[in-house]
Amino acid sequence: MAINQNDKEDINVIKFYGKEATLSKKDFLATFKINEKGLSNSVATQKLNKYGNNEIKQAKPKKWYNYFFASLFTPFNLILIGIAFILYYTDVYISSNPNYTSILVVVTLVLVSTFLDFFQEYRSNKAAEKLKELVATTVTVVRSGKEISMPIKNIVLGDVVILSAR
């Protein structure tokens, strides 16, 4: 399917990306005071110490009881808990001959469902956390005129980053 030239929108680059997108390489480097050979290791270390690592703060991992309560209060378990209350009212409270058997069966179902869901959720989240620790994202930057590969958390403001498709 060919695209008709008349169907294309006129996009104002300056409006969307600012004047920086239209600067020449020389003007861009001069405007932002960037050295094409990159930062020196000492300047990069100073900036890393001053600004810290290039990381987004992660939320604290949930505690085990958060997973437990999330597993306990699923829609299925809430229905079973409601049934248990109704059974308590009909089989124990208003009955002349109390019978706890059906209540115990429903409570057992709630407990089994909760523990199965809890252990599955807890273990899968722990495994995902360990996997995050194993995955190391790296970036290629120019430092002191040389291209080097480093963890993304170690890049700093002013680094010249090499973009490539791999």
Contact map, one row per residue, 1 for C-alpha under 8 A:
1110000000000000000000000000000000000000000000000000000000000000000000000000000000000000000000000000000000000000000000000000000000000000000000000000000000000000000000
1111000000000000000000000000000000000000000000000000000000000000000000000000000000000000000000000000000000000000000000000000000000000000000000000000000000000000000000
1111101100000000000000000000000000000000000000000000000000000000000000000000000000000000000000000000000000000000000000000000000000000000000000000000000000000000000000
0111111100000000000000000000000000000000000000000000000000000000000000000000000000000000000000000000000000000000000000000000000000000000000000000000000000000000000000
0011111100000000000000000000000000000000000000000000000000000000000000000000000000000000000000000000000000000000000000000000000000000000000000000000000000000000000000
0001111100000000000000000000000000000000000000000000000000000000000000000000000000000000000000000000000000000000000000000000000000000000000000000000000000000000000000
0011111110000000000000000000000000000000000000000000000000000000000000000000000000000000000000000000000000000000000000000000000000000000000000000000000000000000000000
0011111111000000000000000000000000000000000000000000000000000000000000000000000000000000000000000000000000000000000000000000000000000000000000000000000000000000000000
0000001111100000000000000000000000000000000000000000000000000000000000000000000000000000000000000000000000000000000000000000000000000000000000000000000000000000000000
0000000111110000000000000000000000000000000000000000000000000000000000000000000000000000000000000000000000000000000000000000000000000000000000000000000000000000000000
0000000011111000000000000000000000000000000000000000000000000000000000000000000000000000000000000000000000000000000000000000000000000000000000000000000000000000000000
0000000001111111000000000000000000000000000000000000000000000000000000000000000000000000000000000000000000000000000000000000000000000000000000000000000000000000000000
0000000000111111110011000000000000000000000000000000000000000000000000000000000000000000000000000000000000000000000000000000000000000000000000000000000000000000000000
0000000000011111111111000000000000000000000000000000000000000000000000000000000000000000000000000000000000000000000000000000000000000000000000000000000000000000000000
0000000000011111110000000000000000000000000000000000000000000000000000000000000000000000000000000000000000000000000000000000000000000000000000000000000000000000000000
0000000000011111110000000000000000000000000000000000000000000000000000000000000000000000000000000000000000000000000000000000000000000000000000000000000000000000000000
0000000000001111111110000000000000000000000000000000000000000000000000000000000000000000000000000000000000000000000000000000000000000000000000000000000000000000000000
0000000000001111111111000000000000000000000000000000000000000000000000000000000000000000000000000000000000000000000000000000000000000000000000000000000000000000000000
0000000000000100111111100000000000000000000000000000000000000000000000000000000000000000000000000000000000000000000000000000000000000000000000000000000000000000000000
0000000000000100111111100001000000000000000000000000000000000000000000000000000000000000000000000000000000000000000000000000000000000000000000000000000000000000000000
0000000000001100111111100000000000000000000000000000000000000000000000000000000000000000000000000000000000000000000000000000000000000000000000000000000000000000000000
0000000000001100011111110000000000000000000000000000000000000000000000000000000000000000000000000000000000000000000000000000000000000000000000000000000000000000000000
0000000000000000001111111111000000000000000000000000000000000000000000000000000000000000000000000000000000000000000000000000000000000000000000000000000000000000000000
0000000000000000000001111111000000000000000000000000000000000000000000000000000000000000000000000000000000000000000000000000000000000000000000000000000000000000000000
0000000000000000000000111111100000000000000000000000000000000000000000000000000000000000000000000000000000000000000000000000000000000000000000000000000000000000000000
0000000000000000000000111111110000000000000000000000000000000000000000000000000000000000000000000000000000000000000000000000000000000000000000000000000000000000000000
0000000000000000000000111111111000000000000000000000000000000000000000000000000000000000000000000000000000000000000000000000000000000000000000000000000000000000000000
0000000000000000000100111111111100000000000000000000000000000000000000000000000000000000000000000000000000000000000000000000000000000000000000000000000000000000000000
0000000000000000000000001111111111110000000000000000000000000000000000000000000000000000000000000000000000000000000000000000000000000000000000000000000000000000000000
0000000000000000000000000111111111000000000000000000000000000000000000000000000000000000000000000000000000000000000000000000000000000000000000000000000000000000000000
0000000000000000000000000011111111000000000000000000000000000000000000000000000000000000000000000000000000000000000000000000000000000000000000000000000000000000000000
0000000000000000000000000001111111000000000000000000000000000000000000000000000000000000000000000000000000000000000000000000000000000000000000000000000000000000000000
0000000000000000000000000000111111100000000000000000000000000000000000000000000000000000000000000000000000000000000000000000000000000000000000000000000000000000000000
0000000000000000000000000000111111110100000000000000000000000000000000000000000000000000000000000000000000000000000000000000000000000000000000000000000000000101000000
0000000000000000000000000000100011111110000000000000000000000000000000000000000000000000000000000000000000000000000000000000000000000000000000000000000000000000000000
0000000000000000000000000000100001111100000000000000000000000000000000000000000000000000000000000000000000000000000000000000000000000000000000001000000000000001000000
0000000000000000000000000000000000111110000000000000000000000000000000000000000000000000000000000000000000000000000000000000000000000000000001111100000000000001000000
0000000000000000000000000000000001111111000000000000000000000000000000000000000000000000000000000000000000000000000000000000000000000000000011111000000000000111000000
0000000000000000000000000000000000101111101100000000000000000000000000000000000000000000000000000000000000000000000000000000000000000000000001110000000000000111000000
0000000000000000000000000000000000000111111100000000000000000000000000000000000000000000000000000000000000000000000000000000000000000000000000110000000000000000000000
0000000000000000000000000000000000000011111110000000000000000000000000000000000000000000000000000000000000000000000000000000000000000000000000110000000000000000000000
0000000000000000000000000000000000000001111111000000000000000000000000000000000000000000000000000000000000000000000000000000000000000000000000000000000000000000000000
0000000000000000000000000000000000000011111111100000000000000000000000000000000000000000000000000000000000000000000000000000000000000000000000000000000000000000000000
0000000000000000000000000000000000000011111111110000000000000000000000000000000000000000000000000000000000000000000000000000000000000000000000000000000000110010000000
0000000000000000000000000000000000000000111111111000000000000000000000000000000000000000000000000000000000000000000000000000000000000000000000000000000000000000000000
0000000000000000000000000000000000000000011111111100000000000000000000000000000000000000000000000000000000000000000000000000000000000000000000000000000000000000000000
0000000000000000000000000000000000000000001111111111000000000000000000000000000000000000000000000000000000000000000000000000000000000000000000000000000000011000000000
0000000000000000000000000000000000000000000111111111100000000000000000000000000000000000000000000000000000000000000000000000000000000000000000000000000001110000000000
0000000000000000000000000000000000000000000011111111000000000000000000000000000000000000000000000000000000000000000000000000000000000000000000000000000000000000000000
0000000000000000000000000000000000000000000001111111000000000000000000000000000000000000000000000000000000000000000000000000000000000000000000000000000000000000000000
0000000000000000000000000000000000000000000000111111100000000000000000000000000000000000000000000000000000000000000000000000000000000000000000000000000000010000000000
0000000000000000000000000000000000000000000000111111110000000000000000000000000000000000000000000000000000000000000000000000000000000000000000000000000000000000000000
0000000000000000000000000000000000000000000000010011111000000000000000000000000000000000000000000000000000000000000000000000000000000000000000000000000011110000000000
0000000000000000000000000000000000000000000000000001111100000000000000000000000000000000000000000000000000000000000000000000000000000000000000000000000111110000000000
0000000000000000000000000000000000000000000000000000111110000000000000000000000000000000000000000000000000000000000000000000000000000000000000000000000010000000000000
0000000000000000000000000000000000000000000000000000011111000000000000000000000000000000000000000000000000000000000000000000000000000000000000000000000000000000000000
0000000000000000000000000000000000000000000000000000001111100000000000000000000000000000000000000000000000000000000000000000000000000000000000000000000000000000000000
0000000000000000000000000000000000000000000000000000000111110000000000000000000000000000000000000000000000000000000000000000000000000000000000000000000000000000000000
0000000000000000000000000000000000000000000000000000000011111000000000000000000000000000000000000000000000000000000000000000000000000000000000000000000000000000000000
0000000000000000000000000000000000000000000000000000000001111100000000000000000000000000000000000000000000000000000000000000000000000000000000000000000000000000000000
0000000000000000000000000000000000000000000000000000000000111110000000000000000000000000000000000000000000000000000000000000000000000000000000000000000000000000000000
0000000000000000000000000000000000000000000000000000000000011111011000000000000000000000000000000000000000000000000000000000000000000000000000000000000000000000000000
0000000000000000000000000000000000000000000000000000000000001111111000000000000000000000000000000000000000000000000000000000000000000000000000000000000000000000000000
0000000000000000000000000000000000000000000000000000000000000111111100000000000000000000000000000000000000000000000000000100000000000000000000000000000000000000000000
0000000000000000000000000000000000000000000000000000000000000011111110000000000000000000000000000000000000000000000000000000000000000000000000000000000000000000000000
0000000000000000000000000000000000000000000000000000000000000111111111000000000000000000000000000000000000000000000000000000000000000000000000000000000000000000000000
0000000000000000000000000000000000000000000000000000000000000111111111100000000000000000000000000000000000000000000001001100000000000000000000000000000000000000000000
0000000000000000000000000000000000000000000000000000000000000001111111110000000000000000000000000000000000000000011001000000000000000000000000000000000000000000000000
0000000000000000000000000000000000000000000000000000000000000000111111111000000000000000000000000000000000000000000000000000000000000000000000000000000000000000000000
0000000000000000000000000000000000000000000000000000000000000000011111111100000000000000000000000000000000000000000001000000000000000000000000000000000000000000000000
0000000000000000000000000000000000000000000000000000000000000000001111111100000000000000000000000000000000000000011011000000000000000000000000000000000000000000000000
0000000000000000000000000000000000000000000000000000000000000000000111111100100000000000000000000000000000000110010000000000000000000000000000000000000000000000000000
0000000000000000000000000000000000000000000000000000000000000000000011111110110000000000000000000000000000000000000000000000000000000000000000000000000000000000000000
0000000000000000000000000000000000000000000000000000000000000000000001111111110000000000000000000000000000000000000000000000000000000000000000000000000000000000000000
0000000000000000000000000000000000000000000000000000000000000000000000001111111000000000000000000000000000000000000000000000000000000000000000000000000000000000000000
0000000000000000000000000000000000000000000000000000000000000000000000000111111100000000000000000000000000000000000000000000000000000000000000000000000000000000000000
0000000000000000000000000000000000000000000000000000000000000000000000011111111110000000000000000000000000000100110000000000000000000000000000000000000000000000000000
0000000000000000000000000000000000000000000000000000000000000000000000001111111111000000000000000000000000000000000000000000000000000000000000000000000000000000000000
0000000000000000000000000000000000000000000000000000000000000000000000000011111111100000000000000000000000000000000000000000000000000000000000000000000000000000000000
0000000000000000000000000000000000000000000000000000000000000000000000000001111111110000000000000000000001101100000000000000000000000000000000000000000000000000000000
0000000000000000000000000000000000000000000000000000000000000000000000000000111111111000000000000000000001100100000000000000000000000000000000000000000000000000000000
0000000000000000000000000000000000000000000000000000000000000000000000000000011111111100000000000000000000000000000000000000000000000000000000000000000000000000000000
0000000000000000000000000000000000000000000000000000000000000000000000000000001111111110000000000000000001000000000000000000000000000000000000000000000000000000000000
0000000000000000000000000000000000000000000000000000000000000000000000000000000111111111000000000000001001100000000000000000000000000000000000000000000000000000000000
0000000000000000000000000000000000000000000000000000000000000000000000000000000011111111100000000000000000000000000000000000000000000000000000000000000000000000000000
0000000000000000000000000000000000000000000000000000000000000000000000000000000001111111110000000000000000000000000000000000000000000000000000000000000000000000000000
0000000000000000000000000000000000000000000000000000000000000000000000000000000000111111111100000000011000000000000000000000000000000000000000000000000000000000000000
0000000000000000000000000000000000000000000000000000000000000000000000000000000000011111111110000001001000000000000000000000000000000000000000000000000000000000000000
0000000000000000000000000000000000000000000000000000000000000000000000000000000000001111111111000000000000000000000000000000000000000000000000000000000000000000000000
0000000000000000000000000000000000000000000000000000000000000000000000000000000000000111111111100000000000000000000000000000000000000000000000000000000000000000000000
0000000000000000000000000000000000000000000000000000000000000000000000000000000000000011111111101111000000000000000000000000000000000000000000000000000000000000000000
0000000000000000000000000000000000000000000000000000000000000000000000000000000000000011111111111111000000000000000000000000000000000000000000000000000000000000000000
0000000000000000000000000000000000000000000000000000000000000000000000000000000000000001111111100100000000000000000000000000000000000000000000000000000000000000000000
0000000000000000000000000000000000000000000000000000000000000000000000000000000000000000111111110000000000000000000000000000000000000000000000000000000000000000000000
0000000000000000000000000000000000000000000000000000000000000000000000000000000000000000011111111100000000000000000000000000000000000000000000000000000000000000000000
0000000000000000000000000000000000000000000000000000000000000000000000000000000000000000000101111100000000000000000000000000000000000000000000000000000000000000000000
0000000000000000000000000000000000000000000000000000000000000000000000000000000000000000001100111110000000000000000000000000000000000000000000000000000000000000000000
0000000000000000000000000000000000000000000000000000000000000000000000000000000000000000001110111111000000000000000000000000000000000000000000000000000000000000000000
0000000000000000000000000000000000000000000000000000000000000000000000000000000000000000001100001111110000000000000000000000000000000000000000000000000000000000000000
0000000000000000000000000000000000000000000000000000000000000000000000000000000000000001001100000111111100000000000000000000000000000000000000000000000000000000000000
0000000000000000000000000000000000000000000000000000000000000000000000000000000000000000000000000011111110000000000000000000000000000000000000000000000000000000000000
0000000000000000000000000000000000000000000000000000000000000000000000000000000000000010000000000011111111000000000000000000000000000000000000000000000000000000000000
0000000000000000000000000000000000000000000000000000000000000000000000000000000000010011000000000001111111100000000000000000000000000000000000000000000000000000000000
0000000000000000000000000000000000000000000000000000000000000000000000000000000000000000000000000001111111110000000000000000000000000000000000000000000000000000000000
0000000000000000000000000000000000000000000000000000000000000000000000000000000000000000000000000000111111111000000000000000000000000000000000000000000000000000000000
0000000000000000000000000000000000000000000000000000000000000000000000000000000110110000000000000000011111111100000000000000000000000000000000000000000000000000000000
0000000000000000000000000000000000000000000000000000000000000000000000000000000110010000000000000000001111111110000000000000000000000000000000000000000000000000000000
0000000000000000000000000000000000000000000000000000000000000000000000000000000000000000000000000000000111111111000000000000000000000000000000000000000000000000000000
0000000000000000000000000000000000000000000000000000000000000000000000000000000100000000000000000000000011111111100000000000000000000000000000000000000000000000000000
0000000000000000000000000000000000000000000000000000000000000000000000010000100110000000000000000000000001111111110000000000000000000000000000000000000000000000000000
0000000000000000000000000000000000000000000000000000000000000000000000010000000000000000000000000000000000111111111000000000000000000000000000000000000000000000000000
0000000000000000000000000000000000000000000000000000000000000000000000000000000000000000000000000000000000011111111100000000000000000000000000000000000000000000000000
0000000000000000000000000000000000000000000000000000000000000000000000000000100000000000000000000000000000001111111110000000000000000000000000000000000000000000000000
0000000000000000000000000000000000000000000000000000000000000000000100110000100000000000000000000000000000000111111111000000000000000000000000000000000000000000000000
0000000000000000000000000000000000000000000000000000000000000000000100100000000000000000000000000000000000000011111111100000000000000000000000000000000000000000000000
0000000000000000000000000000000000000000000000000000000000000000000000000000000000000000000000000000000000000001111111110000000000000000000000000000000000000000000000
0000000000000000000000000000000000000000000000000000000000000000000000100000000000000000000000000000000000000000111111111000000000000000000000000000000000000000000000
0000000000000000000000000000000000000000000000000000000000000000001101100000000000000000000000000000000000000000011111111100000000000000000000000000000000000000000000
0000000000000000000000000000000000000000000000000000000000000000000000000000000000000000000000000000000000000000001111111110000000000000000000000000000000000000000000
0000000000000000000000000000000000000000000000000000000000000000000000000000000000000000000000000000000000000000000111111111000000000000000000000000000000000000000000
0000000000000000000000000000000000000000000000000000000000000000001000000000000000000000000000000000000000000000000011111111100000000000000000000000000000000000000000
0000000000000000000000000000000000000000000000000000000000000001001000000000000000000000000000000000000000000000000001111111110000000000000000000000000000000000000000
0000000000000000000000000000000000000000000000000000000000000000000000000000000000000000000000000000000000000000000000111111111000000000000000000000000000000000000000
0000000000000000000000000000000000000000000000000000000000000000000000000000000000000000000000000000000000000000000000011111111100000000000000000000000000000000000000
0000000000000000000000000000000000000000000000000000000000000000000000000000000000000000000000000000000000000000000000001111111110000000000000000000000000000000000000
0000000000000000000000000000000000000000000000000000000000000000000000000000000000000000000000000000000000000000000000000111111111000000000000000000000000000000000000
0000000000000000000000000000000000000000000000000000000000000000000000000000000000000000000000000000000000000000000000000011111111100000000000000000000000000000000000
0000000000000000000000000000000000000000000000000000000000000000000000000000000000000000000000000000000000000000000000000001111111110000000000000000000000000000000000
0000000000000000000000000000000000000000000000000000000000000000000000000000000000000000000000000000000000000000000000000000111111111000000000000000000000000000000000
0000000000000000000000000000000000000000000000000000000000000000000000000000000000000000000000000000000000000000000000000000011111111100000000000000000000000000000000
0000000000000000000000000000000000000000000000000000000000000000000000000000000000000000000000000000000000000000000000000000001111111110000000000000000000000000000000
0000000000000000000000000000000000000000000000000000000000000000000000000000000000000000000000000000000000000000000000000000000111111110000000000000000000000000000000
0000000000000000000000000000000000000000000000000000000000000000000000000000000000000000000000000000000000000000000000000000000011111111000000000000000000000000000000
0000000000000000000000000000000000000000000000000000000000000000000000000000000000000000000000000000000000000000000000000000000001111111000000000000000000000000000000
0000000000000000000000000000000000000000000000000000000000000000000000000000000000000000000000000000000000000000000000000000000000111111100000000000000000000000000000
0000000000000000000000000000000000000000000000000000000000000000000000000000000000000000000000000000000000000000000000000000000000001111110000000000001000000000000000
0000000000000000000000000000000000000000000000000000000000000000000000000000000000000000000000000000000000000000000000000000000000000011111000000000001100000000000000
0000000000000000000000000000000000000000000000000000000000000000000000000000000000000000000000000000000000000000000000000000000000000001111100000000111100000000000000
0000000000000000000000000000000000000000000000000000000000000000000000000000000000000000000000000000000000000000000000000000000000000000111110000000111100000000110000
0000000000000000000000000000000000000000000000000000000000000000000000000000000000000000000000000000000000000000000000000000000000000000011111000011110000000000111000
0000000000000000000000000000000000000100000000000000000000000000000000000000000000000000000000000000000000000000000000000000000000000000001111100011110000100011110000
0000000000000000000000000000000000001110000000000000000000000000000000000000000000000000000000000000000000000000000000000000000000000000000111111111000000000011110000
0000000000000000000000000000000000001111100000000000000000000000000000000000000000000000000000000000000000000000000000000000000000000000000011111111000000000011000000
0000000000000000000000000000000000001111100000000000000000000000000000000000000000000000000000000000000000000000000000000000000000000000000001111100000000000000000000
0000000000000000000000000000000000011100000000000000000000000000000000000000000000000000000000000000000000000000000000000000000000000000000001111110000000000000000000
0000000000000000000000000000000000001000000000000000000000000000000000000000000000000000000000000000000000000000000000000000000000000000000001111111000000000000000000
0000000000000000000000000000000000000000000000000000000000000000000000000000000000000000000000000000000000000000000000000000000000000000000111101111100000000000000000
0000000000000000000000000000000000000000000000000000000000000000000000000000000000000000000000000000000000000000000000000000000000000000000111100111110000000000000000
0000000000000000000000000000000000000000000000000000000000000000000000000000000000000000000000000000000000000000000000000000000000000000011110000011111000000000000000
0000000000000000000000000000000000000000000000000000000000000000000000000000000000000000000000000000000000000000000000000000000000000000011110000001111101100000000000
0000000000000000000000000000000000000000000000000000000000000000000000000000000000000000000000000000000000000000000000000000000000000001111000000000111111100000000000
0000000000000000000000000000000000000000000000000000010000000000000000000000000000000000000000000000000000000000000000000000000000000000111000000000011111100000000000
0000000000000000000000000000000000000000000000000000111000000000000000000000000000000000000000000000000000000000000000000000000000000000000000000000001111100000000000
0000000000000000000000000000000000000000000000010000110000000000000000000000000000000000000000000000000000000000000000000000000000000000000000000000011111110000000000
0000000000000000000000000000000000000000000100010000110000000000000000000000000000000000000000000000000000000000000000000000000000000000000010000000011111111010000000
0000000000000000000000000000000000000000000100110010110000000000000000000000000000000000000000000000000000000000000000000000000000000000000000000000000001111110000000
0000000000000000000000000000000000000000000000100000000000000000000000000000000000000000000000000000000000000000000000000000000000000000000000000000000000111110000000
0000000000000000000000000000000001000110000000000000000000000000000000000000000000000000000000000000000000000000000000000000000000000000000000000000000000011111000000
0000000000000000000000000000000000000110000100000000000000000000000000000000000000000000000000000000000000000000000000000000000000000000000011100000000000111111100000
0000000000000000000000000000000001011110000000000000000000000000000000000000000000000000000000000000000000000000000000000000000000000000000011100000000000000111110000
0000000000000000000000000000000000000000000000000000000000000000000000000000000000000000000000000000000000000000000000000000000000000000001111000000000000000011111000
0000000000000000000000000000000000000000000000000000000000000000000000000000000000000000000000000000000000000000000000000000000000000000001111000000000000000001111100
0000000000000000000000000000000000000000000000000000000000000000000000000000000000000000000000000000000000000000000000000000000000000000000100000000000000000000111110
0000000000000000000000000000000000000000000000000000000000000000000000000000000000000000000000000000000000000000000000000000000000000000000000000000000000000000011111
0000000000000000000000000000000000000000000000000000000000000000000000000000000000000000000000000000000000000000000000000000000000000000000000000000000000000000001111
0000000000000000000000000000000000000000000000000000000000000000000000000000000000000000000000000000000000000000000000000000000000000000000000000000000000000000000111
